[in-house]
Amino acid sequence: MAAKLPLEGIRVVDLTVVWAGPTVTMVLGDLGAQAIRVESRHHPPGSTRGILPPPPKEAVPRLGNIARSYVNLDPGERPWNRHAMFNWHGRNKLSMTLDVDRPRGMEVFRRLVEISDVLVENNAAGLVERLGIDYPVVSAWNPRLIMLRMPPFGLSGPYKYFQGFGSTVEAGAGFVWVRHYPDSDPTSATPTFHMDAASGAAGAFAVLAALHYRNRTGRGMLIDLAQAENMVQHIGEIILDYTMNGRVQGSYGNRHPTVAPHGVYRCRGEDRWVAISVFTDGEFSALCQTMGRPELAADPRFSTREARQAHQDELDRVIESWTLTRSPQEVFELLQRAGVPAGPVLTEADAYADPHVRARRWFKPMTHPECGTHEYPGHLWRQSEVPLRFETPAPCLGEHNEYVYKELLGYSDADYEEFVRLGHIGTDYVFAQRTLAG
């Protein structure tokens, strides 16, 4: 008998938007949970399924990355099913369409909550209260329910009701300030949206801890995960430097506050680079040997960590004169074999074709009914006893309505038709129906 995944038998109600929240439910689905996305046909959820309303096909090539992420640069008739971001984090999930604020919507939602274990949402604080489905309400329906809420700034404090996305909250958490370059200002720090991925992993971990607590006590709980606070702990040592020493760090660019050389160096070819990080005298000696310049290890300008820091510009010029004669991959492999931390700066195409990733078979093929067969990024980790799940592609909008309404919730065919008439059930958004109708 095949071993069960850790979360088989756990049902998750997914009210998430954009990237951070959907990453939580993606991880829980990978672990075996049944994740059911509850999606409104009348209130499209931001950029979760791409740009809504969608751009016309002829405009897509001129737009930014979010718009260009449609299969073959074609939004198609139902672009919300064809967008790269959703098709990544939507795997192993079901989709039902339901509007809590429409007739009988609350009744349906309550039935779903009563048979579920976890409810996840990452909207701005106040939305679920306005809908009438905050924790006091849903926990009364189901005392064993775990509710994870992930507003940008948490459920208390003066910023409680402020909205935010990765780039804006990263700025408010001090992250952007330490990422710009010393000879510029924060406008040189391109948005990384690091917060979304970090919050997704933290949220999944919090749910696992809450499930463990429930196994011991039988009680559910509310989890308040402020994404800004999660970001601040990613620069904890910088915050401590201020609290202990009164020092505002500013930016080091690609350099390091205590060691050198530490940077990104040009290589042979157009716009090709390699990152090199040297932390010890032994690593520096190995770097010098690999470059064919062993005498540099004894040079008074570079023989100690303090000397190397004081002469970083000179040292960088020496290193770059060597890296410019080689490809990033060659520098990477030469230095790693010598015990020097280094890595090539890869484009998306490079990362996709990387031989190491290919050897580990990390990318997984999956066939989507409206997108075709493509390779998708794999799991956050691997485990020996039972492989994580990578079974079903991201759901089309409303794809599992019949299963959820009839099989899980027990509604009759007549009820189902009534929900169709009331506007809950469908496979497109209401604005799209109006557009097609002219």
C-alpha positions as CSV (number, residue, x, y, z in Angstrom):
1,M,0.0,0.0,0.0
2,A,1.4,3.4,-1.0
3,A,2.4,5.7,1.8
4,K,0.1,8.7,2.3
5,L,1.3,12.3,1.9
6,P,1.5,14.2,5.2
7,L,-1.7,16.3,4.6
8,E,-3.9,13.7,2.9
9,G,-7.4,14.1,4.4
10,I,-6.9,17.9,5.2
11,R,-9.2,20.3,3.3
12,V,-8.1,23.9,2.7
13,V,-10.5,26.7,1.7
14,D,-8.4,29.1,-0.5
15,L,-9.5,32.8,-0.6
16,T,-6.1,33.9,-1.6
17,V,-5.0,36.5,-4.2
18,V,-1.9,37.5,-6.2
19,W,1.2,35.4,-5.2
20,A,1.9,35.2,-1.4
21,G,-1.3,33.5,-0.3
22,P,-1.6,31.2,-3.3
23,T,2.0,30.0,-2.5
24,V,0.8,28.9,0.9
25,T,-2.0,26.8,-0.5
26,M,0.2,25.5,-3.3
27,V,2.6,24.1,-0.7
28,L,-0.2,22.6,1.3
29,G,-1.6,21.0,-1.9
30,D,1.9,19.6,-2.7
31,L,1.8,18.0,0.8
32,G,-1.5,16.2,-0.1
33,A,-4.2,18.6,1.2
34,Q,-7.3,19.2,-0.9
35,A,-7.1,22.9,-1.7
36,I,-10.4,24.5,-3.0
37,R,-10.1,27.9,-4.5
38,V,-13.3,29.9,-3.8
39,E,-13.4,32.4,-6.7
40,S,-15.8,35.2,-7.4
41,R,-17.1,35.7,-10.9
42,H,-18.2,39.3,-10.1
43,H,-15.0,40.5,-8.3
44,P,-11.9,39.4,-10.1
45,P,-9.0,39.0,-7.6
46,G,-6.3,41.5,-8.7
47,S,-3.5,39.9,-10.7
48,T,-4.0,36.4,-9.4
49,R,-5.1,35.2,-12.8
50,G,-3.3,37.8,-14.8
51,I,-4.5,41.3,-15.9
52,L,-8.2,41.6,-15.6
53,P,-9.9,42.8,-17.8
54,P,-7.3,41.2,-20.1
55,P,-5.3,43.1,-22.8
56,P,-6.1,42.6,-26.5
57,K,-3.7,40.1,-28.1
58,E,-2.0,42.7,-30.3
59,A,-1.1,44.7,-27.2
60,V,0.5,41.9,-25.2
61,P,4.0,42.0,-26.8
62,R,4.3,45.7,-25.9
63,L,3.3,45.3,-22.2
64,G,5.3,44.3,-19.2
65,N,6.2,40.8,-17.9
66,I,2.8,40.2,-16.2
67,A,1.0,40.7,-19.5
68,R,3.5,38.9,-21.6
69,S,3.1,35.8,-19.5
70,Y,0.3,34.3,-21.5
71,V,0.9,31.1,-23.5
72,N,2.3,32.1,-26.9
73,L,1.7,35.7,-26.0
74,D,-2.0,35.1,-26.7
75,P,-4.6,35.8,-23.9
76,G,-7.1,33.6,-25.7
77,E,-10.8,33.5,-25.1
78,R,-10.4,32.9,-21.3
79,P,-7.0,34.5,-20.4
80,W,-7.6,33.9,-16.7
81,N,-6.9,30.2,-17.4
82,R,-3.7,30.9,-19.5
83,H,-1.5,33.1,-17.3
84,A,1.9,31.8,-16.2
85,M,1.8,33.0,-12.6
86,F,-1.6,31.3,-11.8
87,N,-0.6,28.2,-13.8
88,W,2.5,27.9,-11.5
89,H,0.9,28.3,-8.1
90,G,-2.5,26.9,-9.0
91,R,-1.3,23.3,-9.2
92,N,-3.0,20.6,-7.2
93,K,-6.0,22.8,-6.5
94,L,-9.7,22.8,-7.3
95,S,-11.7,25.8,-8.4
96,M,-15.3,26.6,-7.5
97,T,-17.1,29.9,-8.2
98,L,-19.1,31.5,-5.4
99,D,-20.0,35.0,-4.2
100,V,-20.5,35.2,-0.5
101,D,-22.3,38.5,-0.9
102,R,-24.9,37.2,-3.3
103,P,-28.2,35.3,-2.4
104,R,-27.5,32.0,-0.7
105,G,-23.7,32.6,-1.0
106,M,-23.2,32.6,2.7
107,E,-25.1,29.4,3.1
108,V,-22.8,27.7,0.6
109,F,-19.7,29.1,2.2
110,R,-20.7,28.0,5.6
111,R,-21.3,24.4,4.4
112,L,-17.8,24.4,3.0
113,V,-16.2,25.8,6.1
114,E,-18.0,23.3,8.3
115,I,-16.3,20.4,6.5
116,S,-12.9,22.0,6.1
117,D,-9.7,22.2,8.2
118,V,-8.0,25.4,7.1
119,L,-9.0,28.7,5.7
120,V,-6.3,30.9,4.1
121,E,-6.7,34.5,2.9
122,N,-4.2,37.3,2.2
123,N,-6.4,40.3,1.4
124,A,-6.1,43.7,3.0
125,A,-7.4,43.7,6.6
126,G,-11.1,44.5,6.7
127,L,-12.3,42.6,3.6
128,V,-13.4,39.4,5.4
129,E,-15.0,41.5,8.1
130,R,-17.1,43.4,5.5
131,L,-18.1,40.0,4.0
132,G,-19.0,38.7,7.4
133,I,-16.6,35.8,7.4
134,D,-13.9,36.8,9.9
135,Y,-12.5,34.4,12.5
136,P,-15.2,34.8,15.2
137,V,-17.8,33.9,12.7
138,V,-16.1,31.0,10.9
139,S,-14.8,29.5,14.2
140,A,-18.3,29.4,15.6
141,W,-19.3,27.4,12.5
142,N,-16.3,25.1,13.0
143,P,-14.3,25.3,16.2
144,R,-11.5,23.1,14.8
145,L,-10.9,25.5,11.9
146,I,-7.5,27.0,11.4
147,M,-7.7,30.5,9.8
148,L,-4.5,32.0,8.3
149,R,-4.8,35.7,7.6
150,M,-1.9,37.5,5.9
151,P,-2.6,41.2,5.6
152,P,0.3,43.4,4.6
153,F,0.7,44.9,8.1
154,G,-1.2,42.6,10.4
155,L,-4.5,42.7,12.2
156,S,-3.7,45.5,14.7
157,G,-1.8,48.7,14.8
158,P,-2.1,52.0,12.9
159,Y,-1.3,50.5,9.5
160,K,-3.9,47.7,9.9
161,Y,-6.1,48.8,7.1
162,F,-3.4,49.9,4.7
163,Q,-3.1,48.0,1.4
164,G,0.2,46.8,-0.1
165,F,2.0,44.6,-2.6
166,G,5.4,43.1,-2.5
167,S,7.3,46.1,-3.8
168,T,5.5,48.6,-1.5
169,V,5.7,46.5,1.7
170,E,9.3,45.6,1.1
171,A,10.0,49.4,1.0
172,G,8.1,49.9,4.2
173,A,10.0,47.0,5.9
174,G,13.4,48.5,5.2
175,F,14.3,46.0,2.5
176,V,14.6,48.3,-0.5
177,W,16.9,50.7,1.4
178,V,19.6,48.0,1.8
179,R,19.3,46.8,-1.8
180,H,20.1,49.9,-3.8
181,Y,23.6,50.8,-4.9
182,P,26.0,53.1,-3.0
183,D,26.4,55.5,-5.9
184,S,22.7,55.8,-6.5
185,D,19.5,55.9,-4.5
186,P,16.6,53.5,-3.9
187,T,15.3,54.0,-7.5
188,S,18.2,51.6,-8.6
189,A,16.7,48.8,-6.5
190,T,14.4,46.9,-8.9
191,P,11.4,45.2,-7.3
192,T,12.1,41.6,-6.4
193,F,8.7,40.7,-4.8
194,H,10.8,38.7,-2.4
195,M,8.1,39.2,0.2
196,D,5.5,37.1,-1.6
197,A,7.6,34.0,-1.8
198,A,8.9,34.5,1.8
199,S,5.4,35.0,3.1
200,G,4.2,31.9,1.2
201,A,6.7,29.6,2.9
202,A,6.2,31.2,6.3
203,G,2.4,30.9,6.0
204,A,2.6,27.2,5.1
205,F,4.9,26.6,8.1
206,A,2.4,28.4,10.3
207,V,-0.4,26.2,9.2
208,L,1.6,23.0,9.8
209,A,2.3,24.2,13.3
210,A,-1.4,25.0,13.9
211,L,-2.4,21.5,12.6
212,H,0.1,20.0,15.1
213,Y,-1.5,22.0,17.9
214,R,-4.9,20.9,16.9
215,N,-3.9,17.3,16.9
216,R,-2.9,17.7,20.6
217,T,-5.8,19.9,21.7
218,G,-8.7,19.5,19.3
219,R,-8.9,23.3,18.9
220,G,-8.4,25.5,15.9
221,M,-6.8,28.9,15.9
222,L,-6.4,32.3,14.2
223,I,-2.9,33.0,12.7
224,D,-2.1,36.6,12.2
225,L,0.9,36.8,9.7
226,A,1.9,40.4,9.0
227,Q,3.9,40.1,5.8
228,A,5.9,43.3,6.6
229,E,7.0,41.8,9.9
230,N,8.1,38.6,8.1
231,M,10.2,40.8,5.8
232,V,11.9,42.7,8.6
233,Q,13.2,39.5,10.1
234,H,15.0,38.8,6.8
235,I,17.2,41.8,7.6
236,G,17.3,41.2,11.4
237,E,21.1,41.7,11.8
238,I,20.8,45.1,10.2
239,I,18.0,46.1,12.5
240,L,20.1,44.9,15.5
241,D,23.1,46.9,14.3
242,Y,20.9,50.0,14.6
243,T,19.4,49.1,18.0
244,M,22.8,48.2,19.5
245,N,25.1,50.6,17.8
246,G,22.8,53.4,16.4
247,R,24.1,52.8,12.9
248,V,22.0,53.0,9.8
249,Q,23.6,50.6,7.4
250,G,22.7,52.0,4.0
251,S,23.6,49.9,1.0
252,Y,26.7,47.9,0.1
253,G,25.5,47.1,-3.4
254,N,27.1,43.7,-4.3
255,R,29.8,44.0,-1.6
256,H,29.8,42.6,1.9
257,P,30.1,44.6,5.2
258,T,33.1,42.6,6.5
259,V,34.8,40.5,3.8
260,A,36.3,41.0,0.4
261,P,36.4,40.3,-2.5
262,H,32.6,40.0,-2.7
263,G,30.9,41.1,-5.9
264,V,29.7,40.4,-9.4
265,Y,32.2,40.5,-12.2
266,R,32.0,40.8,-15.9
267,C,32.8,37.7,-18.0
268,R,33.4,37.0,-21.7
269,G,30.4,37.7,-23.8
270,E,27.7,40.3,-23.9
271,D,26.2,41.1,-20.5
272,R,27.6,37.9,-18.8
273,W,28.6,37.9,-15.2
274,V,29.7,35.8,-12.3
275,A,29.3,36.3,-8.5
276,I,32.4,35.6,-6.3
277,S,32.4,35.6,-2.4
278,V,35.6,35.1,-0.5
279,F,35.3,34.9,3.3
280,T,38.7,33.5,4.5
281,D,42.4,33.9,3.7
282,G,42.4,30.3,2.5
283,E,39.7,31.0,0.0
284,F,41.5,34.1,-1.2
285,S,44.7,32.1,-1.6
286,A,42.8,29.5,-3.7
287,L,41.3,32.3,-5.8
288,C,44.8,33.7,-6.5
289,Q,46.1,30.3,-7.4
290,T,43.2,29.7,-9.8
291,M,43.7,33.0,-11.5
292,G,47.4,32.2,-12.0
293,R,48.4,35.1,-9.6
294,P,49.6,33.3,-6.4
295,E,51.8,36.2,-5.4
296,L,48.7,38.3,-4.7
297,A,48.0,36.3,-1.5
298,A,51.2,37.8,0.0
299,D,50.7,41.3,-1.4
300,P,50.3,43.7,1.6
301,R,47.3,45.3,-0.1
302,F,45.4,41.9,-0.1
303,S,47.1,39.6,2.5
304,T,44.5,40.1,5.2
305,R,40.8,40.6,5.3
306,E,41.1,44.2,6.5
307,A,43.6,45.0,3.8
308,R,41.4,43.5,1.1
309,Q,38.5,45.6,2.3
310,A,40.6,48.7,2.2
311,H,41.7,48.0,-1.4
312,Q,38.5,46.6,-2.9
313,D,38.5,48.7,-6.0
314,E,42.0,47.6,-6.9
315,L,41.3,44.0,-6.1
316,D,38.1,44.0,-8.2
317,R,40.0,45.3,-11.2
318,V,42.5,42.4,-10.9
319,I,39.7,39.8,-10.6
320,E,37.7,41.2,-13.5
321,S,40.7,41.2,-15.8
322,W,40.7,37.5,-15.3
323,T,37.0,36.8,-15.4
324,L,36.7,38.8,-18.7
325,T,38.7,36.1,-20.4
326,R,36.3,33.3,-19.4
327,S,32.6,32.4,-19.5
328,P,30.6,32.6,-16.3
329,Q,30.2,28.8,-16.2
330,E,34.0,28.3,-16.6
331,V,34.8,30.7,-13.7
332,F,32.1,29.1,-11.6
333,E,33.4,25.5,-12.1
334,L,37.1,26.5,-11.7
335,L,36.5,28.3,-8.5
336,Q,34.2,25.8,-7.0
337,R,36.7,23.0,-7.6
338,A,39.2,25.1,-5.8
339,G,36.9,25.6,-2.8
340,V,35.9,29.2,-3.6
341,P,32.2,30.2,-3.4
342,A,31.1,31.4,-6.9
343,G,28.1,31.2,-9.1
344,P,27.2,32.3,-12.6
345,V,24.6,35.0,-13.0
346,L,22.0,33.2,-15.1
347,T,19.1,34.5,-17.2
348,E,15.8,32.7,-17.0
349,A,16.8,30.7,-20.1
350,D,20.1,29.7,-18.5
351,A,18.4,28.6,-15.3
352,Y,15.9,26.6,-17.2
353,A,18.6,24.8,-19.2
354,D,21.1,24.4,-16.3
355,P,22.6,20.9,-16.5
356,H,22.5,20.4,-12.7
357,V,18.8,21.2,-12.5
358,R,18.2,19.0,-15.5
359,A,20.2,16.1,-13.9
360,R,17.9,16.4,-10.8
361,R,14.8,16.5,-13.0
362,W,13.4,19.4,-11.0
363,F,11.2,20.7,-13.8
364,K,8.1,18.6,-14.2
365,P,5.9,18.3,-17.3
366,M,2.2,18.9,-16.9
367,T,-0.6,19.2,-19.4
368,H,-3.2,22.0,-19.0
369,P,-6.4,21.8,-21.1
370,E,-6.1,25.4,-22.3
371,C,-2.3,25.8,-22.2
372,G,-0.9,22.6,-23.5
373,T,2.0,20.7,-22.1
374,H,4.9,22.6,-20.5
375,E,7.5,22.1,-17.8
376,Y,6.8,23.7,-14.5
377,P,9.0,24.6,-11.5
378,G,9.2,21.8,-9.0
379,H,8.7,21.5,-5.3
380,L,10.3,23.6,-2.5
381,W,12.0,20.4,-1.2
382,R,12.2,16.7,-1.7
383,Q,11.5,14.0,0.8
384,S,12.5,10.3,0.8
385,E,9.5,8.4,2.2
386,V,6.8,9.6,-0.1
387,P,7.2,12.0,-3.1
388,L,5.4,15.3,-2.9
389,R,2.4,15.6,-5.2
390,F,2.6,17.0,-8.7
391,E,-0.5,15.7,-10.2
392,T,-3.0,18.2,-11.6
393,P,-2.5,21.4,-13.4
394,A,-3.9,24.7,-12.2
395,P,-7.7,24.7,-12.4
396,C,-9.7,26.6,-15.0
397,L,-12.1,29.0,-13.4
398,G,-15.1,27.0,-12.0
399,E,-13.7,23.7,-13.3
400,H,-14.8,21.8,-10.2
401,N,-18.2,23.4,-9.5
402,E,-20.2,20.2,-9.9
403,Y,-17.9,18.2,-7.7
404,V,-17.8,20.8,-4.9
405,Y,-21.5,21.8,-4.9
406,K,-23.0,18.3,-5.5
407,E,-20.5,15.7,-4.1
408,L,-18.9,17.6,-1.3
409,L,-21.7,19.9,-0.2
410,G,-24.6,17.7,-1.1
411,Y,-26.7,20.1,-3.2
412,S,-29.2,18.7,-5.6
413,D,-29.3,19.2,-9.4
414,A,-32.2,21.7,-8.8
415,D,-30.1,23.6,-6.2
416,Y,-27.2,23.6,-8.6
417,E,-29.3,25.2,-11.4
418,E,-30.5,27.7,-8.9
419,F,-27.0,28.7,-8.1
420,V,-26.3,29.1,-11.8
421,R,-29.3,31.4,-12.1
422,L,-28.2,33.4,-9.1
423,G,-24.8,34.1,-10.8
424,H,-22.6,32.0,-8.5
425,I,-21.7,29.3,-10.9
426,G,-19.8,29.7,-14.2
427,T,-16.5,29.4,-16.0
428,D,-15.9,33.0,-16.9
429,Y,-16.1,36.4,-15.3
430,V,-19.2,38.6,-15.6
431,F,-17.3,41.4,-17.3
432,A,-16.2,38.9,-20.0
433,Q,-19.8,37.9,-20.6
434,R,-20.8,41.6,-21.0
435,T,-17.8,42.1,-23.4
436,L,-18.8,39.1,-25.6
437,A,-22.4,40.2,-25.6
438,G,-21.3,43.5,-27.1
